[in-house]
Amino acid sequence: MKTIGMIGGVSTEATLIYYKTINALVRQRLGGYHSADMRIHSVNFHEYNGAHETRDWPFIRAGFDRAAKGLAGAGADFLVLACNTLHTVADAIQGATDLPFLHIVDACGAKLQKDGRKQPGLLGTAFTMAQPYFVDRLTETTGMTPILPDAETQKELSRIIFDELTHGVVTDTSIAYYERAIQALKDEGCDSIILGCTELGMLITNKNSPLPPYDTALIHCEAIVDYALGKG
């Protein structure tokens, strides 16, 4: 089993999802009391969220550089980031060491292609929906360009993520809002919905989504375990 090096803490809720899912998958595949061999560098979400709001990319890049090098020094065989939005500076992690880096968009794209999807919608933070790191990479690797909600909807979707989900808060009102946003994208012709934020599985599941959901956190975890067990 390869040793996973994970940068987490952005947010702590997302990191918890990754930790539990990865270990559950390892146990499921290997049986017994097996769990993942993992090193985690959990950053202070308050500092990184503030730096993201002010677009202080040098601070974030420097922090990810230190984290990646620390994980490599601690024996990690490959690196991952348990956060969608900050994949915008994934190159800072990739460039810090010679270790492989498993990109969340690549994992999601491969799953969409495997399932024969043609026109996904994309939900996430306003930054993820507005910036090219997710949309452009998905288009380049799969030929698919996701459809986005309108600007007003994007703003509210993002508020729910930062004000509620990153604090572990899930409300029926917010679930209903996301359901309506997904239905609107379905009406525009989407055949699937990308949950492009690592906390969105707290709100949207196969049971309540108007479209087949592609939870990037869970898909990423599958890819991480595949690689750790030599199947990726």
C-alpha positions in Angstrom: 0.0 0.0 0.0 1.3 3.4 -1.0 1.3 6.1 1.7 -1.1 9.0 1.1 0.0 12.5 1.7 -3.1 14.7 2.2 -3.3 18.5 2.6 -6.5 19.2 4.5 -8.2 21.6 6.8 -9.8 23.6 4.0 -12.3 22.9 5.5 -12.1 20.5 8.4 -15.5 19.1 7.4 -14.2 18.2 4.0 -11.1 16.6 5.6 -13.3 14.5 7.8 -15.2 13.3 4.8 -11.9 12.3 3.1 -10.5 10.5 6.1 -13.6 8.5 6.8 -14.3 7.6 3.2 -10.7 6.6 2.3 -10.4 4.4 5.3 -13.9 2.8 4.7 -12.9 2.0 1.1 -9.6 0.5 2.2 -11.3 -1.7 4.7 -14.0 -2.6 2.2 -11.4 -3.7 -0.4 -8.9 -5.4 1.9 -11.2 -6.6 4.7 -10.3 -7.2 8.3 -9.0 -4.2 10.2 -7.2 -2.6 7.3 -7.0 1.1 7.1 -5.1 3.6 4.9 -1.4 4.5 5.5 -1.8 8.2 5.5 0.0 11.5 6.4 -2.2 14.6 6.9 -1.1 18.2 7.0 -4.2 20.1 8.2 -3.9 23.9 7.7 -5.7 26.6 9.6 -8.9 27.2 7.7 -9.3 30.7 9.1 -6.0 31.8 7.7 -6.5 30.1 4.3 -10.1 31.3 3.9 -9.0 34.8 4.7 -6.2 34.6 2.2 -8.5 33.3 -0.4 -11.0 36.1 0.1 -8.2 38.7 -0.4 -6.6 36.6 -3.2 -3.4 36.4 -1.3 -2.1 33.6 -3.5 1.6 33.9 -2.3 0.5 33.0 1.2 -1.5 30.0 0.0 1.2 28.9 -2.4 3.9 29.1 0.3 1.8 27.2 2.7 1.0 24.4 0.2 4.7 24.3 -0.7 5.7 23.7 2.9 2.9 21.2 3.5 3.8 19.2 0.4 7.5 19.1 1.3 6.6 18.1 4.9 4.4 15.3 3.7 7.1 14.1 1.4 9.6 14.2 4.2 7.2 12.2 6.4 7.1 9.4 3.9 4.2 10.1 1.6 4.3 8.4 -1.8 1.9 10.7 -3.5 -0.1 13.9 -2.7 -3.7 15.0 -2.7 -5.6 18.2 -1.7 -8.9 17.7 0.1 -10.5 20.9 -1.3 -12.0 21.8 -4.7 -11.6 25.6 -4.6 -7.9 25.7 -3.8 -7.1 23.4 -6.6 -6.7 26.7 -8.4 -3.1 26.7 -7.1 -2.6 22.9 -7.4 0.6 23.7 -9.3 2.1 25.0 -6.0 1.7 21.4 -4.6 2.8 19.7 -7.9 5.9 21.9 -8.1 7.0 21.4 -4.5 8.2 17.8 -4.8 8.7 15.1 -7.4 5.8 13.1 -5.9 2.7 12.4 -8.1 -0.3 14.6 -7.4 -3.9 13.3 -8.0 -6.0 16.2 -9.3 -9.7 16.2 -8.3 -10.9 17.4 -11.7 -9.1 14.5 -13.5 -10.8 12.0 -11.2 -14.2 13.5 -11.8 -13.8 13.7 -15.5 -12.8 10.1 -15.8 -15.9 9.1 -13.9 -18.2 11.2 -16.1 -16.6 9.7 -19.2 -16.9 6.1 -17.8 -20.6 6.7 -17.2 -21.2 8.1 -20.7 -22.2 11.6 -19.5 -22.3 14.3 -22.1 -23.5 17.5 -20.5 -22.9 18.0 -16.7 -23.9 21.0 -14.7 -21.5 22.3 -12.1 -22.2 23.5 -8.5 -19.6 24.8 -6.1 -18.2 27.9 -4.6 -18.6 31.1 -6.6 -14.9 30.9 -7.2 -15.0 27.4 -8.5 -17.8 28.2 -10.9 -16.3 31.5 -12.1 -12.6 30.6 -12.5 -11.1 28.4 -15.2 -9.2 25.9 -13.1 -12.1 23.5 -12.9 -14.1 24.2 -16.1 -11.1 24.6 -18.4 -9.4 21.5 -17.1 -12.6 19.4 -17.4 -13.1 20.6 -21.0 -9.4 19.9 -21.9 -9.4 16.4 -20.5 -13.0 15.3 -21.5 -14.3 17.7 -24.1 -17.2 18.5 -21.8 -18.0 22.1 -20.8 -20.3 22.2 -17.8 -23.4 24.4 -17.6 -23.4 26.9 -14.6 -26.3 28.4 -12.7 -27.0 32.1 -13.1 -24.9 34.7 -11.2 -27.5 35.3 -8.4 -27.9 31.6 -7.8 -24.1 31.1 -7.7 -23.8 33.7 -5.0 -26.3 32.0 -2.8 -24.9 28.5 -3.4 -21.5 29.8 -2.4 -22.9 31.5 0.8 -24.4 28.3 1.9 -21.1 26.5 1.5 -19.1 29.0 3.5 -21.6 30.1 6.1 -23.1 26.7 6.8 -21.4 23.6 5.4 -17.9 24.5 6.4 -19.3 24.8 10.0 -21.1 21.5 9.7 -24.5 23.1 9.5 -27.1 21.4 7.2 -30.6 22.9 6.9 -33.7 21.8 5.0 -33.9 25.3 3.5 -30.5 25.0 1.9 -31.1 21.4 0.7 -34.3 22.7 -1.0 -32.4 25.6 -2.6 -29.8 23.3 -4.0 -32.5 20.9 -5.3 -34.1 23.8 -7.2 -30.7 24.9 -8.6 -30.1 21.4 -9.9 -33.7 21.1 -11.4 -33.0 24.4 -13.3 -29.9 22.9 -14.8 -31.8 19.8 -15.7 -34.3 21.9 -17.5 -31.4 23.4 -19.5 -30.4 20.0 -20.7 -27.9 18.7 -18.2 -27.7 14.9 -17.8 -25.7 15.0 -14.5 -24.6 17.4 -11.8 -21.1 17.8 -10.5 -20.9 18.6 -6.8 -17.8 20.7 -7.2 -17.2 21.4 -3.6 -16.0 18.8 -1.2 -18.7 19.6 1.4 -21.7 19.3 -1.0 -22.3 15.7 -0.3 -23.6 16.8 3.1 -26.6 18.4 1.3 -27.1 16.5 -2.0 -27.3 12.7 -2.5 -28.7 10.2 -5.0 -31.9 10.3 -3.0 -32.7 14.0 -3.3 -30.9 15.2 -6.5 -33.0 15.8 -9.6 -29.9 14.7 -11.6 -27.4 11.9 -11.0 -24.9 13.6 -8.7 -21.1 13.3 -9.1 -19.7 14.0 -5.7 -16.1 15.1 -6.4 -15.0 14.4 -2.9 -16.1 10.8 -3.0 -14.9 10.3 -6.6 -11.5 11.7 -5.6 -11.4 9.3 -2.6 -12.0 6.4 -4.9 -9.2 7.5 -7.1 -6.9 8.0 -4.1 -7.6 4.5 -2.8 -7.1 3.0 -6.3 -3.7 4.6 -6.5 -2.7 3.7 -3.0 -3.6 0.1 -3.7 -1.8 0.0 -7.0 -4.9 0.1 -9.2 -4.6 3.6 -10.5 
